[in-house]
Amino acid sequence: MSRGLKIVTIGGGSSYTPELIEGFINYYSELPVREIWLVDIEAGKQKLEIVGNLARRMIEKAGLPIEIHLTLDRKKALEGADYVTTQLRVGQLAARALDEKIPLKHGVIGQETNGPGGLFKAFRTIPVILEIAREMEKVCPDAWLINFTNPAGMVTEAVLRHTSIKVIGLCNVPIGMERGVADLMKVDPSRVRIDFAGLNHMVYGLDVFVDGVSVKDQVIERITDPEKAITMKNIHAMGWEPEFLRALNLFPCPYHNYYYKTGDVLAQELKDAEKGETRAEVVQRLEEGLFELYQNEELATKPPQLEERGGAYYSEAAVRLIYSIYTDKRDIQAVNTINHGAIEGIPYGSAVEVSCVITKDGPKPINVGKLPIAVRGLIQQIKSFERVAIDAAISGDYDNALLAMTINPLVPSDRVAKLILDEMLEAHKSFLPQFFDKKEESLS
């Protein structure tokens, strides 16, 4: 591809975009990007222009011949694309705030990608992503879709099952866990490898290596200390009971707090909400500060404050993945891809998050076989929830939506599920035509 690569980023007005631009700058000598198209919708036009101007200054400072295009015309941007990245948020942060606050009113964890919040983010997002994928089928059928949009596992599975597009889901949790281990063990991250298996935000480290030698026991021992817990900006570090982790004998991801420490997390979230510090409210304030920084015409680099936003290592993960496909590198990365039997007990055509060999033909999952009995049931339960949730997101079927809500392990009963479902459907009505247009049709 001597002509250079065309990259399209949908949700280009996101505060994460400077991360991505930095990644393409760093990899330019090996990844010849010719043009980057940043795409957004009318409501995001102002942010798109602010971020786009910063992107241009970053490229100019780097002295690279990469063209930055800003547009609200998605189809035009997609024509001839080689790689399409998605980092969109339907309903923006106001919708996230509702996802967090409404469940809390009913004594249930409110979180962006877990429980009722994750379900409704899927309901709002999956139809939009499928629309993008169908446009890609027409104008850039050979392009790779690299999806960073949450809930990444469900979004990836929806595209896998309902379109012909080549899709890979990406999350910064695995790379963040590897970086966390590097810090714990005081080694360079290049020396760390973790064998990952599970689902998005439900992934475990089956083993942890430094220079090819297992250090899992040392890591498990160290992360029992809350001061050394490996977590993320959006999840409070709480530490683990040493006996529990030793018996589990796996390296949990930060999101396992929601399932193994449900009561503790809920209590913390309720305290935060009382102080006006739900994660959505914190992020809204962070975003305001970031966009003020981005408007500074002297700024031509990614500001360090962006790491507080929670997207640390995103650009590295995304650009590294694109680079490995482009060069047929055959290195090992953890991504969301089709299971194809890699994890026994998960449907063949479902998305899993697993260590893969990355080739020019995409990720080749490393066979895991049966997961340890202690975690197999939880992962299967979450996958059941995801499958039902995806079907409900596409069909707009109320009963299936209630079923998905009820079988989620963070929701205590069908009665509570129905209360939350009804309130959240009403709150997000403008972003859920599949549920409401259908009702109106049946009444006419």
N, C-alpha and C positions, 0 to 999 in steps of 0.2 A: 504494500500500500504506500507507494512512494509519494502519492498525492497528499499524504497526511490524513489524520483522523478527524472526523466530525463527532464531537461530543454534544449531546443535548441534555440539559438538566432541567427537569420539570419541577417547579417549586424553586425557581432560580432566585427569587427574592428572599429566600430563607437566610437567617443569620448564619447558618452553617456554610453558605457558599464560599466565603473566603478560605475555609479549611480545604475545600475541594480545589480551588484555584491554586493554593499553595502546593497541594499534592501534584498537580499537573506541571507546575513550574519545576518542582524537585525532580520529577521523573522525565523531563523533556528530552534529555539526551538519548533516552532509550524508548520513549513513547512519543512519537512525532505528532503531537496534536496540532492541527491546522486551524480549527475554529471551535469555539465553545458557544453554544446557543443557550442563553438563560431565558426560561419561559415561565410566565406566571399568568394570573388572571387579573381582571380589571381591579378587583379589591386589593391586589398586591402590587399595583403598578408603581406606587411611590417607593416602596421598599426595593422593588426590582431595579429601579433607576439608581437608588443609593448604593446598593450592593454591586450593580453593574459598573458604576463609575469607580468604585474601589477595586474591582477586579481588573479594570483597564489600567489603573495606576500600578497595581501589583505586576501585571504583565510588562508594562513599560519599564518599571524599575528593574525587572529581571532581564530586559533586553531581548525578549523572545518574539518571534513573528507569529504569535497566536492572535487571531481575530476574536473579539468578544462581541456577540450579537445579543441584543435585548428585544424580546417580542412577546406579545400576547397571542400571537397566531401559532398555536401548537402544531397544526398540520404542516405549515410552512417550515417550521423548525425541524420537524421529524424527517422531512424529505432527505433521503440519502444519508441518514445518520448511521454511524458505526456502533456507537454505544449510547444508550439512553439511561440516565440516572433519575430516579424519582425520590424526592424528599419533601413531599407535599403534606399539608395538614388541612383537611376539609373542615371548614368552620373556624379555622385559626385557633388562637389560644383561648378565645372566649368559649369555644366548644369544649376544650380540654378542662376548663374550670368547672363546667357543668358536669363533666364526666367524673370529676373528683368530688364535688360537693354533694351531688344528689345521693349517691350511695351512702355517704357518711351520715346523712340524715336518717337513714334506715339501719344504722349500725353495721355497715358493710364497708370494707376497704374501698376507697376511691382512688383509682390509679390509671394512668394513661393506657397501659397495655394488658393489665390483669383485671379479672373480675368484670363487673358491669361496665367499667370505663373502657376496657379493652374490647368488649363486645360492641359497644356503640361506636368506637373508633372504626372497627371493622365494618359495621353497617354503613357508615358514612363514606368510607374509603374504597371498599372493594368495587362498587359500581363505577367509580371514577377511574380507578386503575384499569379495570377491564375495558373501559372506553378508550383509554390511551393505548392499551395493547391491541385493540381492534384497528385503531388508526395505524399503528406500527405494521400490522399484517398487510395493510394496503400500500404504505409508502416507504417502509424500510424493513421488509420481512426478514432480512438476514441480520439485523442489528441485535445486539444483546441488551436486554433490559436488566439493569442493576438496581434492585429495589432496596432503598433504605427506609421507605415509609413504613411506619408502624401501624398495626401489629404485623411485623415483617413476615413472620411465618405464615399467618393466614392469608396475607396479601399474595405472597409467593405461591401458595397452594392454589388460590383462586385462579391465578394466571396459568399455572401448570395444567389445571384440570379443565379450563374453559377456553383456552386459546392455543394457538400454535407457536407463540412467541418463545424464543430462548430467554429464560428468566433465571436470575440468581438473586436470592435474598441475602442481604448483608446487615450485620449488626456489629456494633463496636464492643459488645460484651466479651466475646472471646479474645480479641486483641487486648482489651483492657485487663482481662485476667492474666494474660501472658505478661503484660507490662507490670502488673501488680506483683507477680511472682519474681520478676527480674529485680524489682525494688526490694522485696523481702530477702532475696538471696544475694543481693548486692552484686549482680552480674549484668552484662550487657543483654538487652532483650533478644538479640540474635542467637544467644546460646540457649534460650528457653523454648521448649515445645510442649504443648498440652494435647493429649488425645481427647477430643471433644465428641460427645454424643448426646442427643436428646432433641428438644424442640427449641424454637426461639424463645428466649427469656425463661427457658426451662432446660438449660443445657448443663451437663456435668462434665468435669474433667475426670476422665477415667484413670489417667495417669499423668504425671508431671515430670518433665525431664530437664536437666541442665547438662549440656554437652553429652546427651544421649544416656545419662545415668538417672534413674528414677529418684526424685526427691519428694515424692508425694507425702510420705510420712512426716518429713520436716515441715512441709507447707501446711498440712492439716494441723499439726501441733501449733504452729505459729498463729494461724488465723483464728484460733479460739480466743485470742486476746482482742477485744474491741479496738484497741489502738493499732492493731496490725491487720484488721479485717480488710479484705479487698472488696471495695464497694464502688459506687458511682455517685455523682453529684446529686442525683435525685432519690437516693436511697440511704437512709440513716444506717451507719455502721453499728451493729449491736453485738458483734462477737457471737461465738457458738459455744455450747456446752462441750467440753473436751470429750466426754464419754460418748456423746451422740455422734460427733464427727468421726471419732475413731471407729465406732461400730458401722457407720455409713461407709467409711473407707472410700469416699469419693470427694472431689473438690467441687462444692456447690457454687453456683453463680450468685451474684447479688440478689437477683429476683427471687431466689428460693426463700428469702426472708418472708415473703408474703404467704408462703405455704407452711413453713416450719415455725414461724413466729407470728402467726396471724393476729392473735390478741395483742401482742406487744406493738406490732406495727399499727394496728387500728387505734390503740390508745395514743400513740405518737401522732398519728394523722389528725385525730380529734383535737389534740392540743395545738397542733400547727394551725388547724382551721380556725380555732378560736382567736388566734393572734393574727389572722389574715395572712398566713404563711403556707397555704397549700402550695404544692409544687407549681401549679399553673400561675398562681399570683407571684411567686418568686421569679419564675421565668419571664412573666410579663415585665417586671421591673428590670431584669437583666437585659431583656431585648431592647427596652427603651434606651438604656445606657449604651448598648452596643451600637444601635443605629445612630445615636448622637456621635459616637466615635467614628463610625463609618463615613459620616458626612464631612469629616475633617479632610480637606483637600491635601493636607500635608501627609496624611496617613497612606502608606503604600505597602504595608505588610499586614498580615493577620495579627490583630491585637491579642495579647496574652489573656485578656478578660474573657475571650470566647471559650476558654476551657471551663469556665464556671457554668456555661450553658448546658453542659452534659454531653457534648458531642466529641469528647476527646478521642483522638485517633481515627475519627471517621474518614478523613481524607486519606490517611495512610492505608486504611483497610480498603477503601473504594478504589483508589488509584493502583494499589498493589495488585488487586484482583484483575483490573482491566489490563495492566501490564503483563500479568502472568498468562492471561488468555491470548493477548496479542503476540507474545513471544514464545508461546507454548512452553513455558518455564518448567512446568511439572513440579512445582513446589507444593507444600501442604498448607492449606488454609481451611478454617472452619467457616462454612457458608450454609445457607438454606437452599436445599435442592431436593429433587425427587428421590424418594427413599430407595426404590428399586432393590429392596431386600437387604439394604445395609444394616438396618436395625430390625431385628425379628420382632414380630408382634405389632408393628405399625403398618397400616395399609401400604401396598406396593407403590401406589401412585400419589401418596401424600408427601408433603414437604417435611423434611427433618433438618435439624441443624447438626452437622457432623463434619469431622475432618475429611477433607477431600484432596485429591491430587488435581491441581488446576492445569488444564490442557487447552489447546486451541479449540477443542470441541466442547469445552466447558468442564465443570467439576466432575470428577469420578470419585464417588464416596468410598471411603475405606470401610470394609466390612467389619461390623461390630458384633453381629450375632445377637444373642439375648442380652438385654441389660440386666444388671443385678436385680434380684427379686425385690429388694427394699425400695427401689425407685420405679420399677416397671409399671406398677399399677397407677401411680400418680401421672406418669407420662402418658399412659394409655387413656386415662380419664381426661387429661387436657386435650389430647388429640381428638377424642370423641366430641368434646366441647367445640373444638375448632371446626371439625367437619360439619356439625349441625349449624354452627354460627355462619359459616360460609354459605351454606344452602339458604339460610334465612336472609342473609344480606342480599343475595341475588333475587330470591323469589318475593321478598317482602311479606312472607307468611308469618302472621302474628303467633300462631301456635308453635311454630318451630323456633321463633325468637324466644318465647317463654321457655321452651324446652332447653335451649342453649343456656339461657340465664340460670335456670334451676340446676342443671348438671355441673355448672362451674363450681369447683370446690370452695370458693370463697363466699358463696351465697348460701345462707343457712336453710332456706325452705322455699317451696313453690309460692307460698303466700307473700313472702318478702320479695321474691323474684318478680311477682306480678306487680307489686306496688312500685318497685324501682323501674321495671320495664315501662309501665304506663306513664310514669312521670318523665322518664328520659325520652320516650317517643314524642311526647308533647313538646318538651324543651328543644329537641333537635328537629322538629317537624320540617323546617325549610330545607334540611339536608337529606331527608329520607323519603323522596317521592315514591320509592318502591313500596313503602308501607301505606302511604296515604292516598295516592292516585288510585290504587287498587280498591280501597274501601269506598272511595267516591264513585268509582265505576259500578261497584256491586249495588250501590244504593240507587243508581239511576235506572 
